[in-house]
Amino acid sequence: MKLKQVIKENADLKSKLKEYFDIDGDVSETANGISVDGDVFLKDGVDFDELPFAFDKISGTLDLSNSNLTNLNNFPREVGDVFFQRNLKLTSLATQYPVTSLTGEFHVKNTGITDLAGFQVNNVRKLDLS
């Protein structure tokens, strides 16, 4: 693959991601999906049942508050902090692939989630299911 094609494909990916998310960091593709060295915030007014892109790693915050997610398909395998606030359609934290690393805080407020059944994760610093 030529360098110009690689640059164009990466720019196309970034522009597609920006339709749904505000991203503060560097974006790259891995064999398992999209990797973000930084933070990913769902834009206001964006509505989908599941993440439209397969994420592999997000080193910072993943904020999916105020969304209508019904499942965690395409959820990253590695992530820093996670916020699922005010998402009443999400009733399960079962993920498509095990989350191998969640190194920060995990906030699940005002949702239909009552427990962590199906959510496989290590190293959670703070868990808030209020």
N, CA, C and O of each residue as an XYZ file, in Angstrom:
520
protein
N       0.844     -1.165      0.000
C       0.000      0.000      0.000
C       0.895      1.237      0.000
O       1.874      1.297      0.744
N       0.571      2.195     -0.811
C       1.377      3.398     -0.919
C       1.074      4.342      0.238
O      -0.030      4.338      0.784
N       2.063      5.147      0.602
C       1.935      6.065      1.720
C       0.756      7.017      1.550
O       0.042      7.279      2.518
N       0.534      7.542      0.343
C      -0.583      8.455      0.114
C      -1.917      7.783      0.414
O      -2.822      8.408      0.966
N      -2.038      6.505      0.047
C      -3.275      5.771      0.300
C      -3.479      5.564      1.801
O      -4.602      5.686      2.292
N      -2.408      5.251      2.535
C      -2.491      5.064      3.977
C      -2.937      6.361      4.641
O      -3.799      6.342      5.520
N      -2.358      7.489      4.230
C      -2.726      8.789      4.798
C      -4.187      9.107      4.493
O      -4.908      9.582      5.371
N      -4.638      8.851      3.256
C      -6.021      9.127      2.867
C      -6.991      8.268      3.676
O      -7.996      8.776      4.173
N      -6.703      6.977      3.813
C      -7.588      6.094      4.563
C      -7.679      6.522      6.022
O      -8.761      6.478      6.608
N      -6.560      6.937      6.623
C      -6.574      7.386      8.011
C      -7.381      8.679      8.144
O      -8.103      8.859      9.125
N      -7.263      9.573      7.171
C      -8.041     10.823      7.190
C      -9.526     10.525      7.042
O     -10.346     11.156      7.708
N      -9.893      9.568      6.174
C     -11.294      9.174      6.016
C     -11.849      8.611      7.317
O     -12.973      8.933      7.702
N     -11.077      7.779      7.992
C     -11.500      7.208      9.268
C     -11.743      8.314     10.289
O     -12.762      8.308     10.979
N     -10.818      9.258     10.388
C     -10.969     10.356     11.344
C     -12.210     11.182     11.047
O     -12.923     11.580     11.969
N     -12.479     11.445      9.770
C     -13.660     12.254      9.446
C     -14.948     11.493      9.763
O     -15.926     12.098     10.202
N     -14.962     10.181      9.547
C     -16.147      9.386      9.894
C     -16.354      9.340     11.404
O     -17.485      9.441     11.880
N     -15.269      9.189     12.158
C     -15.366      9.177     13.614
C     -15.900     10.503     14.140
O     -16.677     10.531     15.095
N     -15.484     11.596     13.518
C     -15.895     12.924     13.976
C     -17.382     13.194     13.745
O     -17.925     14.142     14.312
N     -18.042     12.388     12.934
C     -19.493     12.528     12.780
C     -20.213     12.157     14.074
O     -21.280     12.693     14.373
N     -19.628     11.239     14.837
C     -20.265     10.704     16.035
C     -19.595     11.123     17.345
O     -20.250     11.214     18.384
N     -18.293     11.375     17.289
C     -17.520     11.576     18.504
C     -16.651     12.831     18.430
O     -16.202     13.237     17.359
N     -16.430     13.432     19.602
C     -15.385     14.431     19.761
C     -14.179     13.669     20.285
O     -14.250     13.018     21.327
N     -13.076     13.752     19.562
C     -11.887     12.989     19.927
C     -10.748     13.953     20.216
O     -10.417     14.820     19.406
N     -10.165     13.781     21.379
C      -9.009     14.568     21.765
C      -7.834     13.601     21.879
O      -7.584     13.036     22.944
N      -7.122     13.419     20.778
C      -6.002     12.491     20.775
C      -5.711     11.984     19.386
O      -6.314     12.425     18.408
N      -4.789     11.061     19.308
C      -4.364     10.484     18.036
C      -5.143      9.201     17.757
O      -5.360      8.383     18.652
N      -5.559      9.039     16.500
C      -6.351      7.888     16.071
C      -5.519      7.020     15.139
O      -4.829      7.524     14.253
N      -5.594      5.708     15.349
C      -4.932      4.763     14.442
C      -5.783      3.502     14.357
O      -6.689      3.296     15.165
N      -5.487      2.673     13.385
C      -6.189      1.392     13.242
C      -5.270      0.260     13.644
O      -4.078      0.268     13.335
N      -5.836     -0.715     14.338
C      -5.107     -1.926     14.702
C      -5.840     -3.110     14.076
O      -6.885     -2.941     13.448
N      -5.299     -4.277     14.247
C      -5.955     -5.476     13.716
C      -7.308     -5.711     14.376
O      -8.182     -6.344     13.784
N      -7.492     -5.203     15.611
C      -8.731     -5.419     16.357
C      -9.689     -4.238     16.330
O     -10.749     -4.289     16.954
N      -9.335     -3.178     15.617
C     -10.232     -2.029     15.551
C      -9.499     -0.710     15.649
O      -8.338     -0.598     15.256
N     -10.182      0.279     16.173
C      -9.659      1.637     16.247
C      -9.001      1.854     17.605
O      -9.543      1.474     18.643
N      -7.835      2.466     17.575
C      -7.108      2.795     18.782
C      -7.026      4.313     18.892
O      -6.696      4.996     17.923
N      -7.329      4.836     20.081
C      -7.256      6.276     20.324
C      -6.332      6.512     21.509
O      -6.581      6.029     22.614
N      -5.270      7.255     21.266
C      -4.381      7.660     22.349
C      -4.910      8.996     22.836
O      -4.430     10.055     22.432
N      -5.917      8.931     23.719
C      -6.592     10.130     24.196
C      -8.012      9.819     24.617
O      -8.313      8.708     25.054
N      -8.897     10.821     24.480
C     -10.276     10.732     24.962
C     -11.285     10.692     23.822
O     -11.060     11.264     22.755
N     -12.412     10.000     24.067
C     -13.491      9.887     23.088
C     -14.806     10.228     23.786
O     -15.183      9.593     24.771
N     -15.497     11.241     23.262
C     -16.771     11.689     23.832
C     -17.854     11.610     22.769
O     -17.682     12.128     21.666
N     -18.961     10.969     23.089
C     -20.097     10.908     22.177
C     -20.669     12.306     22.004
O     -20.883     13.016     22.987
N     -20.917     12.706     20.763
C     -21.483     14.028     20.503
C     -22.949     14.072     20.918
O     -23.652     13.063     20.857
N     -23.397     15.231     21.333
C     -24.807     15.425     21.685
C     -25.689     15.159     20.474
O     -25.359     15.567     19.361
N     -26.799     14.482     20.685
C     -27.760     14.236     19.623
C     -27.465     13.036     18.751
O     -28.261     12.706     17.872
N     -26.332     12.369     18.971
C     -26.006     11.170     18.192
C     -26.788     10.004     18.776
O     -26.827      9.823     19.993
N     -27.406      9.218     17.913
C     -28.288      8.154     18.373
C     -28.001      6.864     17.612
O     -28.157      6.815     16.392
N     -27.585      5.826     18.321
C     -27.412      4.503     17.721
C     -27.551      3.449     18.807
O     -27.382      3.736     19.992
N     -27.866      2.210     18.385
C     -28.056      1.108     19.334
C     -26.742      0.526     19.838
O     -26.652      0.071     20.978
N     -25.718      0.543     18.974
C     -24.410      0.038     19.355
C     -23.333      0.916     18.729
O     -23.601      1.663     17.788
N     -22.140      0.824     19.245
C     -21.047      1.627     18.700
C     -20.868      1.309     17.221
O     -20.772      0.138     16.854
N     -20.821      2.327     16.367
C     -20.740      2.085     14.926
C     -19.350      1.699     14.436
O     -19.175      1.374     13.262
N     -18.367      1.732     15.318
C     -16.999      1.365     14.975
C     -16.483      0.403     16.028
O     -16.845      0.507     17.200
N     -15.640     -0.532     15.616
C     -15.004     -1.438     16.565
C     -13.796     -0.735     17.166
O     -12.835     -0.420     16.464
N     -13.853     -0.492     18.469
C     -12.720      0.112     19.159
C     -11.861     -0.982     19.764
O     -12.375     -1.988     20.252
N     -10.558     -0.784     19.731
C      -9.620     -1.719     20.350
C      -9.120     -1.139     21.670
O      -9.244     -1.770     22.719
N      -8.552      0.075     21.610
C      -7.996      0.702     22.807
C      -8.342      2.188     22.821
O      -8.326      2.856     21.787
N      -8.653      2.688     24.015
C      -8.806      4.121     24.250
C      -8.033      4.397     25.530
O      -8.422      3.935     26.603
N      -6.949      5.142     25.425
C      -6.070      5.321     26.585
C      -6.671      6.235     27.651
O      -6.314      6.126     28.824
N      -7.566      7.124     27.266
C      -8.158      8.068     28.215
C      -9.596      7.732     28.530
O      -9.922      6.588     28.845
N     -10.462      8.741     28.444
C     -11.868      8.614     28.799
C     -12.721      8.215     27.601
O     -12.518      8.708     26.491
N     -13.674      7.319     27.834
C     -14.726      6.996     26.874
C     -16.037      7.404     27.525
O     -16.469      6.792     28.501
N     -16.671      8.442     26.981
C     -17.914      8.946     27.564
C     -19.061      8.698     26.590
O     -19.142      9.327     25.535
N     -19.944      7.772     26.957
C     -21.106      7.412     26.137
C     -22.396      7.832     26.825
O     -23.442      7.213     26.628
N     -22.320      8.873     27.624
C     -23.495      9.371     28.334
C     -24.522      9.934     27.360
O     -24.184     10.390     26.268
N     -25.777      9.893     27.778
C     -26.892     10.426     26.988
C     -27.055      9.735     25.643
O     -27.485     10.356     24.671
N     -26.719      8.473     25.585
C     -26.873      7.724     24.335
C     -28.052      6.765     24.463
O     -28.639      6.625     25.535
N     -28.383      6.122     23.377
C     -29.437      5.109     23.381
C     -28.870      3.727     23.115
O     -29.539      2.879     22.524
N     -27.637      3.499     23.549
C     -27.028      2.189     23.360
C     -27.880      1.106     24.009
O     -28.386      1.279     25.118
N     -28.031     -0.004     23.309
C     -28.748     -1.144     23.877
C     -27.800     -2.312     24.159
O     -28.178     -3.277     24.823
N     -26.563     -2.219     23.649
C     -25.569     -3.267     23.892
C     -24.170     -2.662     23.806
O     -24.006     -1.506     23.417
N     -23.179     -3.447     24.169
C     -21.794     -2.973     24.151
C     -20.966     -3.632     23.060
O     -19.759     -3.814     23.220
N     -21.602     -3.988     21.956
C     -20.817     -4.476     20.822
C     -19.849     -3.390     20.385
O     -20.190     -2.208     20.408
N     -18.670     -3.773     19.995
C     -17.591     -2.886     19.542
C     -16.962     -2.074     20.676
O     -16.214     -1.132     20.415
N     -17.253     -2.424     21.925
C     -16.643     -1.758     23.073
C     -15.149     -2.093     23.101
O     -14.764     -3.214     22.770
N     -14.305     -1.132     23.493
C     -12.857     -1.386     23.468
C     -12.415     -2.455     24.462
O     -13.019     -2.645     25.518
N     -11.348     -3.139     24.089
C     -10.765     -4.143     24.966
C      -9.974     -3.484     26.100
O      -9.877     -4.025     27.202
N      -9.417     -2.319     25.811
C      -8.649     -1.578     26.805
C      -9.140     -0.138     26.827
O      -9.308      0.486     25.780
N      -9.373      0.392     28.040
C      -9.899      1.753     28.158
C      -9.506      2.327     29.513
O      -9.275      1.591     30.473
N      -9.433      3.654     29.574
C      -9.128      4.330     30.840
C     -10.393      4.488     31.662
O     -10.818      3.539     32.321
N     -11.007      5.671     31.639
C     -12.252      5.927     32.362
C     -13.446      5.693     31.448
O     -13.362      5.913     30.240
N     -14.577      5.241     32.035
C     -15.792      4.995     31.257
C     -16.975      5.671     31.946
O     -17.133      5.586     33.164
N     -17.809      6.349     31.138
C     -19.022      6.986     31.641
C     -20.217      6.533     30.805
O     -20.226      6.700     29.586
N     -21.238      5.953     31.472
C     -22.519      5.575     30.863
C     -23.620      6.238     31.671
O     -24.390      5.535     32.326
N     -23.724      7.516     31.655
C     -24.710      8.196     32.484
C     -25.934      8.582     31.662
O     -25.822      8.987     30.505
N     -27.102      8.447     32.281
C     -28.366      8.800     31.638
C     -28.569      8.030     30.324
O     -28.848      8.616     29.278
N     -28.422      6.721     30.409
C     -28.645      5.844     29.265
C     -29.588      4.740     29.725
O     -29.144      3.689     30.186
N     -30.894      4.983     29.598
C     -31.879      4.064     30.167
C     -32.107      2.806     29.349
O     -32.710      1.858     29.852
N     -31.644      2.762     28.098
C     -31.855      1.569     27.269
C     -30.793      0.501     27.510
O     -31.009     -0.667     27.186
N     -29.670      0.879     28.063
C     -28.592     -0.076     28.318
C     -28.886     -0.815     29.620
O     -28.862     -0.221     30.698
N     -29.162     -2.105     29.516
C     -29.513     -2.883     30.700
C     -28.483     -3.952     31.046
O     -28.578     -4.589     32.094
N     -27.499     -4.151     30.173
C     -26.484     -5.175     30.404
C     -25.112     -4.631     30.037
O     -24.960     -3.872     29.079
N     -24.128     -5.032     30.812
C     -22.752     -4.653     30.514
C     -21.980     -5.781     29.841
O     -20.751     -5.743     29.781
N     -22.693     -6.780     29.336
C     -22.030     -7.869     28.619
C     -21.384     -7.298     27.365
O     -22.013     -6.549     26.617
N     -20.127     -7.656     27.141
C     -19.386     -7.152     25.991
C     -19.133     -8.261     24.987
O     -19.142     -9.447     25.320
N     -18.907     -7.845     23.753
C     -18.629     -8.775     22.665
C     -17.318     -9.523     22.925
O     -17.226    -10.727     22.687
N     -16.308     -8.801     23.413
C     -15.001     -9.356     23.751
C     -14.692     -8.939     25.183
O     -15.137     -7.876     25.617
N     -13.945     -9.743     25.926
C     -13.612     -9.344     27.294
C     -12.827     -8.034     27.315
O     -11.948     -7.818     26.481
N     -13.145     -7.176     28.257
C     -12.375     -5.955     28.466
C     -11.174     -6.369     29.305
O     -11.322     -6.765     30.461
N      -9.993     -6.277     28.723
C      -8.806     -6.771     29.412
C      -8.205     -5.749     30.364
O      -7.460     -6.108     31.276
N      -8.529     -4.467     30.154
C      -7.960     -3.451     31.022
C      -8.858     -2.221     31.071
O      -9.136     -1.600     30.046
N      -9.305     -1.882     32.270
C     -10.022     -0.638     32.529
C      -9.268     -0.007     33.682
O      -9.480     -0.364     34.841
N      -8.387      0.931     33.366
C      -7.426      1.406     34.352
C      -7.905      2.587     35.169
O      -7.225      2.992     36.111
N      -9.048      3.149     34.838
C      -9.513      4.337     35.551
C     -10.792      4.092     36.319
O     -10.941      3.081     37.005
N     -11.712      5.032     36.196
C     -12.978      4.977     36.907
C     -14.088      4.519     35.976
O     -14.034      4.742     34.767
N     -15.098      3.872     36.557
C     -16.215      3.323     35.791
C     -17.502      3.866     36.392
O     -17.871      3.493     37.506
N     -18.190      4.746     35.663
C     -19.402      5.401     36.168
C     -20.622      4.957     35.357
O     -20.685      5.169     34.146
N     -21.578      4.346     36.032
C     -22.823      3.914     35.411
C     -23.954      4.486     36.263
O     -24.351      3.888     37.262
N     -24.472      5.660     35.855
C     -25.502      6.337     36.653
C     -26.750      6.554     35.814
O     -26.672      6.847     34.621
N     -27.903      6.405     36.457
C     -29.187      6.646     35.807
C     -29.349      5.818     34.532
O     -29.675      6.336     33.464
N     -29.113      4.531     34.679
C     -29.280      3.588     33.572
C     -30.140      2.432     34.053
O     -30.593      2.421     35.198
N     -30.363      1.470     33.186
C     -31.081      0.265     33.567
C     -30.163     -0.810     34.115
O     -30.613     -1.928     34.369
N     -28.895     -0.505     34.304
C     -27.909     -1.482     34.767
C     -27.941     -1.559     36.289
O     -27.883     -0.539     36.977
N     -28.032     -2.779     36.801
C     -28.066     -2.965     38.248
C     -26.894     -3.782     38.768
O     -26.644     -3.791     39.973
N     -26.168     -4.470     37.890
C     -25.006     -5.243     38.331
C     -24.005     -5.356     37.174
O     -24.247     -4.857     36.075
N     -22.903     -6.007     37.441
C     -21.831     -6.134     36.454
C     -21.837     -7.486     35.743
O     -20.829     -7.865     35.146
N     -22.935     -8.213     35.793
C     -23.000     -9.527     35.157
C     -22.595     -9.415     33.686
O     -23.111     -8.571     32.954
N     -21.681    -10.263     33.270
C     -21.241    -10.304     31.880
C     -20.106     -9.362     31.558
O     -19.519     -9.452     30.480
N     -19.779     -8.448     32.478
C     -18.706     -7.489     32.224
C     -17.430     -8.012     32.839
O     -17.277     -8.026     34.060
N     -16.516     -8.440     31.994
C     -15.259     -9.016     32.450
C     -14.176     -7.949     32.369
O     -13.834     -7.480     31.284
N     -13.641     -7.573     33.518
C     -12.638     -6.514     33.523
C     -11.735     -6.641     34.744
O     -12.139     -7.152     35.788
N     -10.525     -6.171     34.590
C      -9.558     -6.150     35.685
C      -9.169     -4.711     36.001
O      -9.299     -3.829     35.152
N      -8.698     -4.477     37.203
C      -8.068     -3.217     37.597
C      -8.970     -1.991     37.580
O      -8.511     -0.920     37.186
N     -10.227     -2.095     37.988
C     -11.078     -0.914     38.077
C     -10.709     -0.163     39.343
O     -10.721     -0.729     40.436
N     -10.379      1.128     39.192
C      -9.986      1.958     40.334
C     -11.195      2.394     41.142
O     -11.156      2.377     42.372
N     -12.267      2.785     40.467
C     -13.485      3.244     41.152
C     -14.692      2.762     40.364
O     -14.730      2.889     39.140
N     -15.670      2.213     41.056
C     -16.881      1.718     40.421
C     -18.066      2.448     41.014
O     -18.238      2.454     42.233
N     -18.903      3.075     40.164
C     -20.058      3.837     40.620
C     -21.286      3.359     39.864
O     -21.461      3.698     38.693
N     -22.144      2.572     40.519
C     -23.372      2.061     39.909
C     -24.615      2.734     40.478
O     -25.685      2.125     40.497
N     -24.498      3.973     40.942
C     -25.643      4.638     41.566
C     -26.679      5.076     40.554
O     -27.701      5.651     40.926
